[in-house]
Amino acid sequence: MAAESSGPASPTRLERVTTDADAEIAILTLDHGPLNLFDRAMFDAVIADIAALTAHPPRAVLLRAEGRVVSGGVDVHVFDGLTPEQGAELWQSLFARICHPLEALPCPVVFAAHGLTLTAAFEIALACDLLVAAPDARFGLVETVVGLTPSMGGPQRLAERAGSGRARELVMTADLYDAVTLRDWGVVNIVSDDVDTAARALVARLADGPTRAHAATKQIVAAWRSGGVAHADSVTAEVSGALFGTSDLRGAVRSFLEVGPGHATYTGS
């Protein structure tokens, strides 16, 4: 399928491809010079790409990067001269246009990190469902070098995955952490020597599966994040009950009864 573009000489590339089972996957690639810095052009391109994904969701999404590093972080020129009001407006905009819509996509979202992943890129990775990393990938929230704290959701999403003490450690020290350490902390899901192949295989597997059920899982987990177990319990009956109206569930149940588990095909409907 044809690639989508965020504009002339865009720092990102959004492609839509299909699996062998004809499930659509979207691949969003950062490709903005040797450091993939998040300058205004990069932010604008990612915002446009996520808006396109929101308007026409695929059955799974892969975020990845070209080059030696995933990203060297944010171009500090973005912060230069901002007033407190402008700073707050910047973060509100990035939450509303990147992190929150990325988390709300009704399909699995996988982030692949093959190398150094700093600040905004790491925070975007934490807004994805699953994080696949190479053994020598390193991660850091190093905003303290410019007197800032990570403000695209990094501390709170780290605390959710690794605990509040680990989140404070990682942010306050501004140290770099390897993929194996972060896997042990619950931040990274999979460590692979061939991260791109592993991530693409995972995304294809998820896209070929019951994506309506995956979307329901995301809704239930989101309810837990916002209100704890009791709130998640309160939405589960409606969210999961709706799956009984899908062709995916009806077809999978019939397949299970007729030929056993593992033979169902899914259409995302």
Beta strands, then each sheet from edge to edge (+ up, - down):
strand 1: 3-4
strand 2: 12-18
strand 3: 24-30
strand 4: 60-65
strand 5: 109-113
strand 6: 117-118
strand 7: 130-133
strand 8: 138-140
strand 9: 177-178
strand 10: 190-191
sheet 1: 1+ 2- 3+ 4+ 5+ 7+ 10+
sheet 2: 6+ 8+ 9-
end
